Amino acid sequence: MLYIVHQTLTLLFMKHIVLFLLFAQIAYAQKPGGIAFKTSPLASVFQEARRTGQPVFVEVYSPTCHVCESFIPTLNDARVGKFYNSKFVSTRADINLPSTRAFLDSRQLFVPSLPLFLYFDPQQNLVHFAMSNNSTDEVIRHGTNALNPQTRSQTMKLRYQQGERSGNFLIDYAMFGRVTKDTVANMAAMNDYAKQQSAATFANQTNWLALQKLVLDYENPMFQYMLGHLDQYRKAYGAEPVKNVAENILMSSLYSGRGAKYPINKILEIRQGLAKLGIDSKVAANRTLLPEVNAYFRAGQTAKAVERMDGQVNSNQLTAPEYIYISRLFNRNSPDASDVPTVTKWINKGLALNPSPKEQADLRAELATANKRK
């Protein structure tokens, strides 16, 4: 009997301990002195902001982001909480959720890294952004800047137009251009920034970070220097990171809105740049194929476009859908009918592959279109 009583008391004791720890964890997680993040949907958060007239603070984060996790004590700090709770309606947005991505897309916003602090007016207009250092003073400073019409990111374009050109401002403005998907602003800021740097500083740590995070244009002087001094960068930062950064800049330039208007010489420069990085020449040629062909179309050089595509056809084994695609490309975009004999040849090659009934019908439809163009 004593044994049974002992066991019962032991279980009751353990149960109280577990409950105590559970409540302690909940209390720690809530940290009532920190920022009171709303857990309701973003639409409801902005409804509350419109009702109260307060701006909205959104921390874009991921539960698997260790840097985001490291900010929790800072955001739970009583001083941070006192400031933000009196000035903002605050919420957290998990970047992995479709609702978060839909909201960001609706506002034309890009998230370059996490955590990202976004500050909106109650009508969902972005007024400020920050990629903060992890300190109480910094987090409060960003909120203070968001409240000040003279210092918030929303004023950067005007300040740039009025001639502000400090190095730190240009870096911030270039990043704002990335966040707001304003490539023109980003390129202008980074070109001005590059002009302020001497060639001797192009490869330093700060400018390497700028190449990683901010430069989107292969014609930027810092990137052109990098492309001409790859061994220097490889020695300082490693072969694979250098290849990845340079490849990203080249490809983002090629497939950007401005890249769609590049003349053929610029596209060939990008192709040569890819080869410099050690990318197989055939792979590089495949990547620039369509931009090259379209550039020839824009220049009215049908023969060059035919030569480029026919070389691709002859050096690869194409499938029926690929023959459909290239014949349709030429039928829709070629500036004249001099390509029709070659397009007819491609279609016949596709038909010889014994394609499916639908593919055969598509090929014959393109053949009819080509014949009408004669």
C-alpha positions as CSV (number, residue, x, y, z in Angstrom):
1,M,0.0,0.0,0.0
2,L,2.8,2.4,0.9
3,Y,4.4,1.6,-2.5
4,I,1.2,2.5,-4.3
5,V,0.9,5.8,-2.5
6,H,4.5,6.6,-3.2
7,Q,4.0,5.9,-6.9
8,T,0.9,8.0,-7.0
9,L,2.6,11.0,-5.3
10,T,5.5,10.6,-7.6
11,L,3.3,10.8,-10.7
12,L,1.4,13.8,-9.3
13,F,4.7,15.5,-8.6
14,M,6.0,14.8,-12.1
15,K,2.7,16.0,-13.6
16,H,3.1,19.3,-11.8
17,I,6.7,19.6,-12.9
18,V,5.7,19.1,-16.6
19,L,2.8,21.6,-16.3
20,F,5.2,24.1,-14.7
21,L,7.7,23.7,-17.5
22,L,5.0,24.0,-20.1
23,F,3.7,27.2,-18.7
24,A,7.2,28.5,-18.3
25,Q,7.9,27.8,-22.0
26,I,4.7,29.5,-23.0
27,A,5.5,32.5,-20.9
28,Y,9.0,32.7,-22.4
29,A,7.7,32.4,-25.9
30,Q,5.1,35.2,-25.4
31,K,7.4,37.6,-23.7
32,P,4.7,40.2,-23.0
33,G,7.3,43.0,-23.0
34,G,8.2,42.4,-26.6
35,I,6.5,43.2,-29.9
36,A,2.9,42.1,-29.8
37,F,2.7,40.4,-33.2
38,K,-0.8,39.9,-34.5
39,T,-1.5,36.3,-35.6
40,S,-4.5,37.2,-37.7
41,P,-4.3,37.2,-41.6
42,L,-2.6,40.1,-43.2
43,A,-5.9,41.5,-44.5
44,S,-7.2,41.7,-41.0
45,V,-4.0,43.4,-39.8
46,F,-4.4,46.1,-42.4
47,Q,-8.1,46.5,-41.4
48,E,-7.0,47.2,-37.9
49,A,-4.3,49.6,-39.1
50,R,-7.0,51.6,-41.0
51,R,-9.2,51.6,-38.0
52,T,-6.4,52.9,-35.7
53,G,-4.6,55.0,-38.2
54,Q,-1.3,53.3,-37.4
55,P,1.3,52.1,-39.9
56,V,2.0,48.3,-40.2
57,F,5.3,46.5,-39.4
58,V,5.8,43.2,-41.1
59,E,8.7,40.9,-40.3
60,V,9.1,38.5,-43.3
61,Y,10.8,35.4,-41.9
62,S,11.1,31.6,-42.2
63,P,10.8,29.2,-39.3
64,T,13.9,27.4,-40.7
65,C,16.0,30.5,-40.9
66,H,18.6,30.5,-38.1
67,V,19.2,34.3,-38.6
68,C,15.5,34.9,-38.1
69,E,15.6,32.8,-34.9
70,S,18.5,34.8,-33.6
71,F,16.3,37.9,-33.7
72,I,13.7,36.5,-31.4
73,P,15.3,37.8,-28.1
74,T,15.7,41.2,-29.7
75,L,12.1,41.4,-30.9
76,N,11.1,40.2,-27.4
77,D,13.1,43.0,-25.7
78,A,10.9,45.2,-23.6
79,R,12.3,48.4,-25.0
80,V,11.6,47.3,-28.6
81,G,8.2,46.2,-27.6
82,K,7.3,49.5,-25.9
83,F,8.4,51.4,-29.1
84,Y,6.7,49.2,-31.7
85,N,3.5,48.5,-29.7
86,S,2.9,52.2,-29.4
87,K,3.7,53.1,-33.0
88,F,2.7,50.2,-35.2
89,V,0.3,47.3,-35.8
90,S,2.8,44.4,-36.1
91,T,2.7,41.0,-37.6
92,R,5.1,38.3,-38.9
93,A,4.7,36.7,-42.4
94,D,6.2,33.3,-43.1
95,I,7.8,33.4,-46.5
96,N,6.9,29.7,-47.1
97,L,3.2,30.4,-46.9
98,P,1.2,30.9,-50.2
99,S,-0.7,33.8,-48.6
100,T,2.6,35.6,-47.8
101,R,3.9,35.1,-51.4
102,A,0.6,36.2,-52.8
103,F,0.7,39.4,-50.7
104,L,4.3,40.1,-51.7
105,D,3.5,39.5,-55.4
106,S,0.4,41.8,-55.1
107,R,2.7,44.6,-53.9
108,Q,5.5,43.8,-56.4
109,L,8.0,43.0,-53.7
110,F,11.0,40.8,-53.7
111,V,12.7,39.3,-50.7
112,P,16.5,39.2,-51.2
113,S,17.3,37.8,-47.7
114,L,15.7,37.0,-44.3
115,P,14.6,38.4,-42.0
116,L,13.3,41.4,-44.0
117,F,11.5,44.3,-42.2
118,L,8.8,45.9,-44.2
119,Y,6.8,49.0,-43.1
120,F,3.5,49.9,-44.7
121,D,0.9,52.6,-44.4
122,P,-2.6,51.4,-43.6
123,Q,-3.4,51.3,-47.4
124,Q,-0.7,48.6,-47.9
125,N,1.8,51.0,-49.6
126,L,5.4,50.3,-48.7
127,V,7.0,53.3,-47.0
128,H,10.2,51.7,-45.7
129,F,12.3,48.6,-45.6
130,A,15.2,47.4,-43.5
131,M,17.7,44.5,-43.4
132,S,18.7,45.0,-39.9
133,N,21.7,44.2,-37.7
134,N,20.5,42.1,-34.7
135,S,20.5,44.8,-31.9
136,T,17.8,46.5,-29.9
137,D,19.0,50.0,-31.0
138,E,19.1,49.1,-34.7
139,V,15.6,47.6,-34.7
140,I,14.3,50.8,-33.0
141,R,16.2,53.0,-35.4
142,H,14.6,51.3,-38.4
143,G,11.2,51.9,-36.9
144,T,12.0,55.5,-36.2
145,N,13.2,56.0,-39.8
146,A,10.0,54.4,-41.1
147,L,8.0,57.0,-39.2
148,N,10.0,60.0,-40.5
149,P,9.0,61.2,-44.0
150,Q,12.5,62.6,-44.4
151,T,14.4,59.3,-43.8
152,R,12.0,56.5,-44.9
153,S,12.9,54.5,-48.0
154,Q,9.9,55.9,-49.8
155,T,11.8,59.2,-50.3
156,M,15.0,57.6,-51.7
157,K,14.0,58.2,-55.4
158,L,13.4,61.9,-54.8
159,R,16.6,62.2,-52.8
160,Y,18.5,60.5,-55.6
161,Q,17.0,62.8,-58.2
162,Q,18.0,65.8,-56.0
163,G,21.6,64.6,-56.1
164,E,22.2,62.6,-53.0
165,R,25.1,60.2,-53.8
166,S,26.8,59.1,-50.6
167,G,28.1,55.5,-50.8
168,N,25.9,54.2,-48.1
169,F,22.8,55.9,-49.6
170,L,23.5,54.4,-53.0
171,I,23.8,50.9,-51.5
172,D,20.5,51.4,-49.6
173,Y,18.8,52.8,-52.7
174,A,20.1,49.9,-54.8
175,M,18.7,47.4,-52.3
176,F,15.4,49.3,-52.2
177,G,15.3,48.9,-56.0
178,R,15.8,45.1,-55.6
179,V,13.0,44.9,-52.9
180,T,10.6,46.9,-55.1
181,K,11.7,45.3,-58.3
182,D,12.8,48.6,-59.7
183,T,15.7,47.4,-61.8
184,V,16.3,50.8,-63.4
185,A,16.8,52.4,-60.0
186,N,19.0,49.5,-58.9
187,M,21.3,49.8,-62.0
188,A,21.5,53.6,-61.7
189,A,22.5,53.4,-58.1
190,M,25.1,50.7,-58.6
191,N,26.6,52.3,-61.6
192,D,27.0,55.6,-59.6
193,Y,28.4,53.6,-56.7
194,A,31.0,51.8,-59.0
195,K,32.1,55.2,-60.3
196,Q,33.0,56.2,-56.8
197,Q,35.2,53.2,-56.2
198,S,38.8,52.9,-57.4
199,A,39.8,49.7,-59.3
200,A,42.0,48.9,-56.4
201,T,38.9,48.5,-54.1
202,F,36.7,46.6,-56.6
203,A,37.6,43.3,-55.1
204,N,37.4,44.2,-51.4
205,Q,34.9,42.6,-49.1
206,T,32.3,45.4,-49.3
207,N,32.2,45.4,-53.0
208,W,32.2,41.6,-53.2
209,L,29.0,41.7,-51.1
210,A,27.6,44.3,-53.5
211,L,28.3,42.0,-56.4
212,Q,26.6,39.1,-54.5
213,K,23.5,41.1,-53.4
214,L,23.0,44.1,-55.6
215,V,24.6,44.1,-59.0
216,L,22.2,42.9,-61.7
217,D,23.9,44.4,-64.8
218,Y,26.8,42.7,-66.5
219,E,28.0,46.1,-67.8
220,N,28.5,47.4,-64.3
221,P,32.2,48.5,-64.0
222,M,32.7,46.3,-60.9
223,F,31.4,43.3,-62.7
224,Q,33.5,43.9,-65.8
225,Y,36.6,44.2,-63.6
226,M,35.6,40.9,-61.9
227,L,35.2,39.2,-65.3
228,G,38.7,40.4,-66.3
229,H,40.3,39.3,-62.9
230,L,38.6,36.1,-62.1
231,D,41.7,34.5,-60.6
232,Q,42.0,37.4,-58.1
233,Y,38.4,36.8,-56.9
234,R,38.7,33.0,-56.9
235,K,41.8,33.3,-54.7
236,A,40.0,35.6,-52.3
237,Y,36.5,34.1,-52.2
238,G,36.6,30.6,-53.7
239,A,36.1,29.3,-57.2
240,E,32.5,28.1,-56.8
241,P,31.1,31.3,-55.1
242,V,32.8,33.4,-57.8
243,K,31.3,31.3,-60.6
244,N,27.8,31.4,-59.1
245,V,27.9,35.2,-58.6
246,A,29.2,35.9,-62.1
247,E,26.8,33.4,-63.7
248,N,23.8,35.0,-61.9
249,I,24.7,38.5,-63.0
250,L,25.2,37.4,-66.6
251,M,22.0,35.4,-66.7
252,S,19.9,38.0,-64.9
253,S,21.1,40.6,-67.5
254,L,20.3,38.3,-70.4
255,Y,16.8,37.5,-69.3
256,S,15.8,40.9,-67.9
257,G,13.5,43.3,-69.7
258,R,16.5,45.3,-71.0
259,G,18.1,42.0,-72.1
260,A,15.1,41.4,-74.4
261,K,16.3,44.4,-76.3
262,Y,20.0,43.7,-76.4
263,P,21.7,43.9,-79.8
264,I,23.5,40.8,-80.9
265,N,27.0,42.0,-79.8
266,K,25.9,42.3,-76.2
267,I,24.4,38.8,-76.2
268,L,27.6,37.4,-77.6
269,E,29.5,39.2,-74.9
270,I,27.4,37.4,-72.3
271,R,28.0,34.1,-74.1
272,Q,31.8,34.8,-74.0
273,G,31.5,35.7,-70.3
274,L,29.8,32.4,-69.5
275,A,32.7,30.6,-71.4
276,K,35.2,32.6,-69.3
277,L,33.6,31.1,-66.1
278,G,34.4,27.6,-67.4
279,I,30.9,26.8,-68.5
280,D,30.9,24.3,-71.4
281,S,30.7,26.2,-74.7
282,K,27.7,24.0,-75.9
283,V,25.8,24.8,-72.7
284,A,26.6,28.5,-73.0
285,A,25.4,28.4,-76.7
286,N,22.2,26.8,-75.6
287,R,21.5,29.5,-73.0
288,T,21.9,32.3,-75.5
289,L,20.3,30.7,-78.5
290,L,16.8,32.3,-78.3
291,P,18.1,35.7,-77.3
292,E,20.5,35.6,-80.3
293,V,17.8,34.5,-82.7
294,N,15.4,37.2,-81.5
295,A,18.2,39.8,-81.7
296,Y,18.7,38.9,-85.4
297,F,14.9,39.2,-86.0
298,R,14.9,42.7,-84.5
299,A,17.8,43.6,-86.7
300,G,16.1,42.3,-89.8
301,Q,18.8,39.7,-90.3
302,T,16.8,36.6,-91.2
303,A,19.7,34.8,-92.7
304,K,21.7,35.1,-89.5
305,A,18.8,33.9,-87.5
306,V,18.3,30.9,-89.8
307,E,22.0,30.1,-89.7
308,R,22.1,30.2,-85.9
309,M,19.1,28.0,-85.4
310,D,20.0,25.5,-88.1
311,G,23.4,25.1,-86.5
312,Q,21.6,24.2,-83.3
313,V,19.3,21.7,-85.2
314,N,22.3,20.0,-86.9
315,S,24.3,19.6,-83.7
316,N,21.5,18.2,-81.5
317,Q,18.8,15.6,-81.7
318,L,15.6,17.5,-81.4
319,T,12.2,16.1,-80.5
320,A,8.9,16.7,-82.3
321,P,7.8,19.4,-79.7
322,E,11.1,21.2,-80.2
323,Y,10.6,21.2,-84.0
324,I,7.1,22.6,-83.4
325,Y,8.5,25.3,-81.2
326,I,11.3,26.5,-83.5
327,S,9.1,26.4,-86.6
328,R,6.4,28.4,-84.8
329,L,9.0,30.8,-83.5
330,F,10.1,31.6,-87.1
331,N,6.6,31.6,-88.5
332,R,5.5,34.2,-85.9
333,N,8.6,36.4,-85.7
334,S,10.7,36.2,-88.8
335,P,10.8,39.6,-90.6
336,D,10.6,38.1,-94.1
337,A,9.9,34.8,-95.8
338,S,13.5,33.9,-96.8
339,D,13.5,31.3,-93.9
340,V,10.6,29.3,-95.3
341,P,12.7,26.6,-97.0
342,T,14.6,25.9,-93.8
343,V,11.5,26.0,-91.6
344,T,9.9,23.5,-94.0
345,K,13.0,21.3,-93.7
346,W,12.7,21.4,-89.8
347,I,9.0,20.5,-90.0
348,N,9.7,17.5,-92.2
349,K,12.4,16.3,-89.8
350,G,9.8,16.5,-87.0
351,L,7.2,14.6,-89.1
352,A,9.9,11.9,-89.8
353,L,10.1,11.2,-86.0
354,N,6.6,9.5,-86.0
355,P,5.1,12.0,-83.6
356,S,1.8,11.7,-81.8
357,P,-1.4,12.6,-83.7
358,K,-1.5,16.0,-81.9
359,E,2.2,16.7,-82.6
360,Q,1.7,15.7,-86.2
361,A,-1.3,18.1,-86.5
362,D,0.7,20.9,-85.0
363,L,3.6,20.3,-87.4
364,R,1.3,20.3,-90.4
365,A,-0.4,23.5,-89.1
366,E,3.1,25.1,-89.0
367,L,3.8,23.8,-92.5
368,A,0.6,25.4,-93.8
369,T,1.5,28.7,-92.1
370,A,5.0,28.6,-93.7
371,N,3.5,27.9,-97.2
372,K,1.2,30.9,-96.8
373,R,4.3,33.1,-96.0
374,K,6.0,32.4,-99.4
